Amino acid sequence: MNSARIVKLKQFLEQDPNDNFTNYALGLEYASIKHYEQAIATFEALINRAPEYIPTYYQLADTYRQVNQKEKALAIYREGIMRARAANDLHALSELQAAMDELDDEM
């Protein structure tokens, strides 16, 4: 059931299992083929290992939204906003805030 990209990303991870971008890309691939459980597990593992890798918060929260776990999504957006603010990453902060506001409006 793995796409060719997932196979390739896993091969890259065999070489460097802690590569943040490759782990992030793997989570994106899982989400793109609607393997949400695997995407969530991949993003959560990345956040646990590299909490400073800000893009993961947006994608993890979005994946929780896809599986209708809106409260978890809100918590992840909040954590990402806190991390983005601490890192002075204004672009990520803006994206996370807009996504959280949109979810708030849905709820």
Number of C-alpha atoms within 10 A of each C-alpha: 6 11 11 9 13 17 12 14 18 16 12 14 16 10 9 12 12 13 13 17 13 17 23 22 18 23 28 24 20 22 20 12 12 14 16 20 14 16 26 22 14 20 25 17 14 23 20 9 12 14 16 16 17 21 19 26 28 24 22 29 26 24 27 20 16 14 13 11 13 20 15 16 25 21 14 22 27 19 17 27 24 15 19 22 15 12 14 11 13 13 11 20 24 14 15 27 17 13 18 23 14 11 17 12 8 8 8
